[in-house]
Amino acid sequence: MQNMPQRVPSLKQGKMDLYWAYENMQIIDQIIKRYKSKDTLEGYSIGICLHITKETAVLILGLQQLGAEIFICPANPLSTQEHIVSLLKEKGIKVYREKGKTIQSFFKNMDMVLDNKPNIIVDDGGEFHKRALQKNYKIFGGTEETSSGVNRLNAWYKKKIIKYPIIAVNQSRTKNLFDNRYGTGQSTIDGILRTTGILLAGKRIIVCGYGWVGKGIANNAKGLGAKVIVTEIDPVNALEAFMDGFEVKPISDTTSFGDVYITCTGQLRVIRQEHIKNMKNGVILCNAGHFDVEIDMDYLNSEDNHPTTIRKNLKCYKINKKNIYLLAEGRVINLVGGDGNSPEIMALSFANQLLSIIHISNNCNKLEPKVYSVPKKIENEIGVLALKSFNIQIDNITKEQESYFYS
Ligand SMILES: NC(=O)c1ccc[n+]([C@@H]2O[C@H](COP(=O)([O-])OP(=O)(O)OC[C@H]3O[C@@H](n4cnc5c(N)ncnc54)[C@H](O)[C@@H]3O)[C@@H](O)[C@H]2O)c1
C-alpha cells in the first residue's frame, strides 16, 4: 500500500509543478528582477480572478515579490488545480475558494476577495469587474485577460458604467496571437485527448468560430490528421478559413457527419437542440470558449436525456436513441480536462498582465476610466524578451530605411 501512487497531487507536487512552470517562464523572472529593488507594488492590494494553475502561481508569486498583497479566487468552478491552491496558501497568498462547485459559491468567492477592498482588479471573463464596478471604494485600475471579458467591458464603456481604467490584455498581439491561437489551439486538443483518448486522424471535426482560438484549434486538429470543417457568422473570417484550406459550412449542414464539435465563439447557444437532435450516434461535444453557454446545456440536462457519467469529464446523453457525449460539462475543456495553456505561452500572457499592472500603479493618476489597449511599448518589450529567451536574433532597421519609411 505504501507504494500506491497518490490520487490527489500533494503540496510537494505543487512545488515541483511551480518549479517546472518557472523553468519555462523565464520572461516573468526577468521582469521581476528588473522591478524588484524598486518595491514597485508596495502598498498595492490586488484582487485576482484567474484560473488557478501553476502558471498563474508564477504570476502571483512575482506580484508578491514586487510588494503587492494578493487576494485570489478561481475564474472557473472546475479549472482549479488543488495542489496549487495548497502551495499558494503556504506562500501566504489569500485564496478564496469556497467548497462546492456551484455558480453561487463561484460568485461568493469573488465577493470575498472584494471584501478586502483590493485597489487593482485582475479578471478573466468580466464577471469580477462587473461586481467590482458596483463597489464604492477607490479602485486604481484593472486588467482583463480574455476576449469574452473585453467584449463585455467595451459594451459597459458605451453604457458609461466603467469607473476605473482597465487594460485589455487580450488585445495585445503578444497575448492573442500566441495564447488564443497557439496556446489554446494546442491545449484544447490536449484536453480532448486526455478526457477521451480517441484517435483524431480521419475524424471530421467541426470547429465553431474561426477567431484566434478557432484558427489554433483547426490547425492543431489538421496536424493530427483530422478533417476540419469550420462554421462562422463573420464573412471575412469564414473566407479566411476557406483560404486556409478548411471547408466552411453552416452548422446544420454538418450534423449528419460531424464526429467532434468544438465551440470557441464567445457566443450563446451555438450548438442548439435542433442541431443536437440531428447529430449522429457517438458524436462528441465540447467547448473552448470562456463561458459554458456555447452548447445548450439546458436542453442536454432536460430530464428525458438521461445523462450517465462514463468517466471523469465525460458524460453520455441518450437523445433519439443515440449516444451524444459531452466533455467537461460544456466548460473550457483545455483547463477542465487538461492543464490549460503551456507555460511558454502563459509567460507571454502574464508578462502583459505584469507590465500592465505596473503601468497602472505608475500612471493611475493620469489614466481615465475607460478600456485601454496594452501600450505598444509593453507589447514590443515582451516580443524582445521572448525572442531573447528563445535565443533568436533579428535585424535592426537602418537609418536609411527609417528615413525612407517615415518620409
Ligand atoms: N479556453 C481558453 O484557454 C481560452 C483562451 C483564450 C480565449 N478563450 C475564449 O475563447 C473564445 C473565442 O476567443 P477568440 O479570441 O477566438 O475570439 P474572436 O473574437 O477572435 O473569435 C470568435 C469567432 O467566433 C465567431 N462566431 C461568433 N458567433 C458565432 C456563431 N454563432 N457561429 C460560428 N462562429 C461564430 C466570430 O465571428 C469570431 O470569428 C472567447 O470566449 C474567449 O474568451 C478561451
The ligand as an ORCA input file, in Angstrom:
! r2SCAN-3c Opt
* xyz 0 1
  N     -10.006     28.225    -23.187
  C      -9.057     29.149    -23.126
  O      -8.000     28.964    -22.514
  C      -9.275     30.435    -23.863
  C      -8.170     31.240    -24.222
  C      -8.409     32.419    -24.948
  C      -9.720     32.777    -25.266
  N     -10.775     31.982    -24.861
  C     -12.173     32.290    -25.196
  O     -12.460     31.691    -26.465
  C     -13.495     32.445    -27.112
  C     -13.015     32.873    -28.505
  O     -11.873     33.717    -28.365
  P     -11.171     34.361    -29.663
  O     -10.011     35.127    -29.142
  O     -11.004     33.352    -30.719
  O     -12.323     35.397    -30.088
  P     -12.545     36.036    -31.520
  O     -13.483     37.170    -31.310
  O     -11.226     36.263    -32.183
  O     -13.280     34.867    -32.354
  C     -14.594     34.433    -32.166
  C     -15.109     33.972    -33.546
  O     -16.362     33.307    -33.392
  C     -17.215     33.710    -34.444
  N     -18.619     33.481    -34.070
  C     -19.412     34.226    -33.265
  N     -20.632     33.658    -33.157
  C     -20.608     32.535    -33.923
  C     -21.573     31.517    -34.219
  N     -22.818     31.562    -33.733
  N     -21.187     30.501    -35.032
  C     -19.934     30.433    -35.550
  N     -18.988     31.386    -35.309
  C     -19.317     32.408    -34.503
  C     -16.885     35.196    -34.638
  O     -17.313     35.665    -35.894
  C     -15.358     35.172    -34.495
  O     -14.728     34.929    -35.735
  C     -13.815     33.606    -26.182
  O     -14.881     33.235    -25.340
  C     -12.534     33.736    -25.360
  O     -12.753     34.401    -24.146
  C     -10.567     30.817    -24.191
*
